[in-house]
Amino acid sequence: MTREKAPRRPRAETPKGFRDYFGAEVTERKAMLDAIAEVYHLHGFEALETSAVETVEALGKFLPDVDRPNEGVFAWQEDEKDWLALRYDLTAPLARVAAQYRNDLASPYRRYAMGPVWRNEKPGPGRFRQFYQCDADTVGAPSVAADAEICAMLANALERVGIPRGDYVVKVNNRKVLNGVMEVAGVLDPSDPSKFENERGIVLRAIDKIDRLGDAGVRLLLGEGRKDDSGDFTKGAGLSAEQAEVVMGFVSAKRATGAATVARLRELVGNSVLGAEGVNELETIATLLDAQGFGADRIELDPGVVRGLGYYTGPVFEAELTFEILDEKGNKRQFGSVSGGGRYDDLVKRFTGQAVPATGVSIGVDRLLAALRAKGRMGAEAAGPVVVTVMDRDRMSDYFAMAADLRNAGIRAEVYLGNPKQFGNQLKYADKRQSPIAVIQGSDEAARGVVVLKDLILGAKIAENATLEEWKDRPAQREVARGDLVDTVRQMLAEG
Amino acid sequence: MTREKAPRRPRAETPKGFRDYFGAEVTERKAMLDAIAEVYHLHGFEALETSAVETVEALGKFLPDVDRPNEGVFAWQEDEKDWLALRYDLTAPLARVAAQYRNDLASPYRRYAMGPVWRNEKPGPGRFRQFYQCDADTVGAPSVAADAEICAMLANALERVGIPRGDYVVKVNNRKVLNGVMEVAGVLDPSDPSKFENERGIVLRAIDKIDRLGDAGVRLLLGEGRKDDSGDFTKGAGLSAEQAEVVMGFVSAKRATGAATVARLRELVGNSVLGAEGVNELETIATLLDAQGFGADRIELDPGVVRGLGYYTGPVFEAELTFEILDEKGNKRQFGSVSGGGRYDDLVKRFTGQAVPATGVSIGVDRLLAALRAKGRMGAEAAGPVVVTVMDRDRMSDYFAMAADLRNAGIRAEVYLGNPKQFGNQLKYADKRQSPIAVIQGSDEAARGVVVLKDLILGAKIAENATLEEWKDRPAQREVARGDLVDTVRQMLAEG
C-alpha cells in the first residue's frame, strides 16, 4: 500500500458521478415536489422518511455471493458486524417499514416518500450516482381499486405541477394478461411456473424495448437473438415464429377504446385462467377510472407497456408526456416516460413470510423537471435580491437599515459585503446576482436625505435583446427621498 | 469468515442509531425548514444542495493515519481508488464548493443549505447517526458586518418559525477577545502562537462547559484538573490561581448594557493587540445591530459564550431559548441552545492555499422542533382524511366519486381499500387514521340518494376529555342528500 509522505492540498471536486445543485436548481425541484406532495396528501397518503442507510440484509436483492456486497449499492461493513448500504430506491425501505411496523400502521397503509437514492454504477454522461425519487404506494390493499387510485392520482399530480391535459397519458397494462398470452404461446405452464422462467424474462425485456428497437427488433429477440449496431449479440428467447406471433399480437392489442382493447385481450388469452383474471382486472380499472371522469385522453389501456422490473405481479402503469422536444441531434421526438409503477405483491413477504399486496408509482423527478422547463413552466429568470451598495464604509448601519426596510416590505434585499473600495466591483457583483435594482447613497446623497436607485433590469434587457430605443422613456436611475425607498423599489419591481 | 448456509428471512429493522419519520414528523419539520429558508432567501442567501457523498480527502479532518479512514464518518473505498464518505456536516462541503466554483460564484457568496448529515458514532439514547442541519453562511466577506447580519437573520428566523420575542436571545462573543485575555494571563505568546496551544484548547472546552460544571468546576479544569462523579479524572490546563482569575474575569465580564460589557472587556485585554481588535469588532457588531433595532432583548454580548469548535477565528454566536421546560427528572430548566456559529477564516484555504474569510450559523433542527412542540406551535392533532367506507363492493365507482368530489373541494379524502367485509374494521381503520368523518352509503341509502356522515371528531373528543353531556346537541351522525355531501362535510370540519 502506497502512502503519500508529504502533505498536499486536497482536491476540491465533487466525487465522480455526483452533482451539486445551486439556487433555482434547488428551489424549482423543491416547488415541484411540494406540489406533488400536496396532491398525494389530499388523496390520504401519509409522508414517510426512512433513514438513507439500510442494512444490506434488508435491501436484499443486490447481495451477490462475495465478501463485499457492493455491487450496485454503496456499502460498508460496521466493525466486524452488519453490512450497511445507502438505499438504492424508496420501495425496498417501504417494504422493510411495512414489515417492521405492521402492528402499528393503519392497513391499508398509503404513504408517499421523496428523497435521494444512490446507485453504485459507473458514472457516465447523464448517468448519476445520486438522484431524487418521488413515490406513492398503497400497502395492504388487494383490490385493483388501489391501482386505479394510483393512476388517477398520478394524472392529478402531473396536471398540478403544470403538464396540461392532452400533453400526457397514463398507460395501464397487466402482467397477468401477458402471462396468459405466454400460456397460450406455450412459454408458461401454470402447473409449473418455474419452467421457461428465463425465456419469459427475455420476452419481458424485449417488449420493454419496443420504442427503441421497433417490431422487427423485438421479433429477433423473441426468436434466436439480435446483433446490435456495435456487433454485440443478445441471445433471444428462442420462440418459434408462431409463438412470437402470439406475443406480438398482445403488444399491438391496443384498440380505439378501452372496451375494444379489453375484448381483443380476451380473445388473446384464450383459456388461460390467469389471463382472464388479468383482463377482468384491467376492465375493473377502466370502469373505475371512467366513473371518475378519467377518459382515454388521460388514462388508457395499452398492452405495449410492460415495465422492465421483474417484481411486478399485476397491473403496471407508465406516464408518458406526448409533446415533442428536440433531441441532442435536433430531431423531434416525444418526450416519453416520466413515471412508472405497478403492483408488487411479494416484497413484504421477504421479511414476514406472509404475502402483503402492494402497489405504487415512482415519478422520475429529474425528467419531470426537464419536461417542465421544456414547457416553460420553470427556469424563468431567478429573482435576485435588491443590492444596497456601500459608498462609505462608516455608514454600514444606514445601509443595513435600508435592506431591513426592504425586507420588512417582503422585498428580497442584501447589503454588499465585499471590499467596497472599487464601486465597479459592486455593480459587477449585483449583475452576477441578477439583482433588479442597486441602491446607492454616498455622503452627498446622505446629506440631502436621498438615495439613488439604479435600474439593473433595464441594463439586462438592453444587453439581452432590446434596443436602448425601446427603453428610452425609462430612466436608468432615479433619485428619491430616503423615505420613498421602499415604495419606489416596489413600483420599479412591478414595472420590471 | 462465517457464512450462513441456509437462507433465512432478513430482519425488518432500522439500522442501529438511525430513525424513520412518519406523517406529521416529516411535514412539521418540513414546514419549519420552509419558513427558515424563506427568511434566508429574503436576506439574499441562495440555496445550495451538495451531494451527500464527498471524497474523504475533501472532508479532511476525520482522516486518521489508518488504512480505513472511517473514524467519525461512514466511509468506503471505490475499487482500489478514492475513499468516499457521507458528509458529517454542511460546512465542509461548503468549503469544497467555495474552492471548486470560486471563479463562477458571486463573491461574497451567501448560501443556505438544509439536509441530513451522518456521524459514525456509537448509537445511544438521544444520539443518532443521521440528523438534519440547517445552515446559512457568507463566504468571502471579511467585515464583521457579515457576522452581524447572520445574528440578525438568526433572530428573524427564530421569530418566523414561532419563537416569540423574549423567549430567545442570540449571544455574541469574539474568540480574539478570549485570546487577548489569554495573552494577559500568559498562555498566549503573540510571537509564537504554537506555544500553549494545548492549554488554550483545555481553557476553551472548560469555559464551554460552565452551564453544566459551574464556576468551581471550570476553575478546577483551568488548574490541575477535575474528577467527575464517576471518578474519571480530566487533566486541567495547569494555570495558576492568578491566571485562572484573569480567565474567569472574562467569562463573567457581561454587564447590563453592550457598551458596559465592551468597556469591561477593554480593561481585561490590557495591551493585547489581538484582544483590542476583538473588542472593536464586538463594538462594531453591537452598533450595527442596535441601528437595526436589535436591542439586548434579542441580541446581546456575552463573553461566557465561546463555542467548543476549534476552527472559529473571530466572532462566535449562539441562540438560546430562555423559557423553562421540565427535564426528564421533572425539574424546571431553561431550554438552552438551539443554534450556534461563528467566523472561520481557514476552511477554504485547505483547498486553495488562499485565506477566504467565512462566517455562518447552524440551526439544530431537532432541538428547535422540540422547542416549537413545547411551545404548542406544533404537534397539534394531525388532520386525517375523510374516509369513504365501502358497504357494497360493486359500487366502488360511487365511493371513488364521493372522494373525488371532496378532494376537488380541497378536502382530504380517501376510500377504504382494505377488505370491506367487516364494517367494524373500516371504522377502526378510520379511527387509526384520525379521520374526522366517515362517509357511509349502503344500498338503502343509495336507493334514496342520501349518504350518512358519522362524526368521528365527536367520538374522539368524548373519549379524550369531554363528557357526552357537553356534546349532546351535536348529532353523532346525520343523513344528507348525496348532493349535499361536500357542503355538509365542510361545515362539520369547520365546527370540529
Chai-1 contact restraints between the chains, C-beta under 6 A:
chainA,res_idxA,chainB,res_idxB,connection_type,confidence,min_distance_angstrom,max_distance_angstrom,comment,restraint_id
A,R9,B,F351,contact,1.0,0.0,6.0,A-B,restraint_1
A,P10,B,E57,contact,1.0,0.0,6.0,A-B,restraint_2
A,P10,B,A58,contact,1.0,0.0,6.0,A-B,restraint_3
A,A12,B,R96,contact,1.0,0.0,6.0,A-B,restraint_4
A,A12,B,A99,contact,1.0,0.0,6.0,A-B,restraint_5
A,A12,B,Q100,contact,1.0,0.0,6.0,A-B,restraint_6
A,A12,B,F351,contact,1.0,0.0,6.0,A-B,restraint_7
A,T14,B,S51,contact,1.0,0.0,6.0,A-B,restraint_8
A,P15,B,V53,contact,1.0,0.0,6.0,A-B,restraint_9
A,P15,B,T55,contact,1.0,0.0,6.0,A-B,restraint_10
A,P15,B,L84,contact,1.0,0.0,6.0,A-B,restraint_11
A,F18,B,S51,contact,1.0,0.0,6.0,A-B,restraint_12
A,F18,B,V53,contact,1.0,0.0,6.0,A-B,restraint_13
A,D20,B,T50,contact,1.0,0.0,6.0,A-B,restraint_14
A,Y21,B,E49,contact,1.0,0.0,6.0,A-B,restraint_15
A,G23,B,E46,contact,1.0,0.0,6.0,A-B,restraint_16
A,G23,B,A47,contact,1.0,0.0,6.0,A-B,restraint_17
A,V26,B,A47,contact,1.0,0.0,6.0,A-B,restraint_18
A,V26,B,E49,contact,1.0,0.0,6.0,A-B,restraint_19
A,T27,B,A47,contact,1.0,0.0,6.0,A-B,restraint_20
A,L42,B,R407,contact,1.0,0.0,6.0,A-B,restraint_21
A,L42,B,R412,contact,1.0,0.0,6.0,A-B,restraint_22
A,G44,B,P385,contact,1.0,0.0,6.0,A-B,restraint_23
A,G44,B,E414,contact,1.0,0.0,6.0,A-B,restraint_24
A,E46,B,G23,contact,1.0,0.0,6.0,A-B,restraint_25
A,A47,B,G23,contact,1.0,0.0,6.0,A-B,restraint_26
A,A47,B,V26,contact,1.0,0.0,6.0,A-B,restraint_27
A,A47,B,T27,contact,1.0,0.0,6.0,A-B,restraint_28
A,L48,B,F22,contact,1.0,0.0,6.0,A-B,restraint_29
A,E49,B,Y21,contact,1.0,0.0,6.0,A-B,restraint_30
A,E49,B,V26,contact,1.0,0.0,6.0,A-B,restraint_31
A,T50,B,D20,contact,1.0,0.0,6.0,A-B,restraint_32
A,S51,B,T14,contact,1.0,0.0,6.0,A-B,restraint_33
A,S51,B,F18,contact,1.0,0.0,6.0,A-B,restraint_34
A,S51,B,Q130,contact,1.0,0.0,6.0,A-B,restraint_35
A,V53,B,P15,contact,1.0,0.0,6.0,A-B,restraint_36
A,V53,B,F18,contact,1.0,0.0,6.0,A-B,restraint_37
A,T55,B,P15,contact,1.0,0.0,6.0,A-B,restraint_38
A,E57,B,P10,contact,1.0,0.0,6.0,A-B,restraint_39
A,A58,B,P10,contact,1.0,0.0,6.0,A-B,restraint_40
A,W76,B,W76,contact,1.0,0.0,6.0,A-B,restraint_41
A,L84,B,P15,contact,1.0,0.0,6.0,A-B,restraint_42
A,R96,B,A12,contact,1.0,0.0,6.0,A-B,restraint_43
A,V97,B,D20,contact,1.0,0.0,6.0,A-B,restraint_44
A,A99,B,A12,contact,1.0,0.0,6.0,A-B,restraint_45
A,Q100,B,A12,contact,1.0,0.0,6.0,A-B,restraint_46
A,A106,B,Y429,contact,1.0,0.0,6.0,A-B,restraint_47
A,A106,B,K432,contact,1.0,0.0,6.0,A-B,restraint_48
A,A106,B,R433,contact,1.0,0.0,6.0,A-B,restraint_49
A,P108,B,L417,contact,1.0,0.0,6.0,A-B,restraint_50
A,P108,B,G418,contact,1.0,0.0,6.0,A-B,restraint_51
A,Q130,B,S51,contact,1.0,0.0,6.0,A-B,restraint_52
A,A141,B,L417,contact,1.0,0.0,6.0,A-B,restraint_53
A,A145,B,M396,contact,1.0,0.0,6.0,A-B,restraint_54
A,A145,B,L417,contact,1.0,0.0,6.0,A-B,restraint_55
A,A146,B,L417,contact,1.0,0.0,6.0,A-B,restraint_56
A,L288,B,M396,contact,1.0,0.0,6.0,A-B,restraint_57
A,L288,B,S397,contact,1.0,0.0,6.0,A-B,restraint_58
A,L288,B,F400,contact,1.0,0.0,6.0,A-B,restraint_59
A,A291,B,S397,contact,1.0,0.0,6.0,A-B,restraint_60
A,Q292,B,F400,contact,1.0,0.0,6.0,A-B,restraint_61
A,Q292,B,A404,contact,1.0,0.0,6.0,A-B,restraint_62
A,F351,B,A12,contact,1.0,0.0,6.0,A-B,restraint_63
A,P385,B,G44,contact,1.0,0.0,6.0,A-B,restraint_64
A,M396,B,A145,contact,1.0,0.0,6.0,A-B,restraint_65
A,M396,B,L288,contact,1.0,0.0,6.0,A-B,restraint_66
A,S397,B,L288,contact,1.0,0.0,6.0,A-B,restraint_67
A,S397,B,A291,contact,1.0,0.0,6.0,A-B,restraint_68
A,F400,B,L288,contact,1.0,0.0,6.0,A-B,restraint_69
A,F400,B,Q292,contact,1.0,0.0,6.0,A-B,restraint_70
A,A404,B,Q292,contact,1.0,0.0,6.0,A-B,restraint_71
A,R407,B,L42,contact,1.0,0.0,6.0,A-B,restraint_72
A,R412,B,L42,contact,1.0,0.0,6.0,A-B,restraint_73
A,E414,B,G44,contact,1.0,0.0,6.0,A-B,restraint_74
A,L417,B,P108,contact,1.0,0.0,6.0,A-B,restraint_75
A,L417,B,A141,contact,1.0,0.0,6.0,A-B,restraint_76
A,L417,B,A145,contact,1.0,0.0,6.0,A-B,restraint_77
A,L417,B,A146,contact,1.0,0.0,6.0,A-B,restraint_78
A,G418,B,P108,contact,1.0,0.0,6.0,A-B,restraint_79
A,Y429,B,A106,contact,1.0,0.0,6.0,A-B,restraint_80
A,K432,B,A106,contact,1.0,0.0,6.0,A-B,restraint_81
A,R433,B,A106,contact,1.0,0.0,6.0,A-B,restraint_82
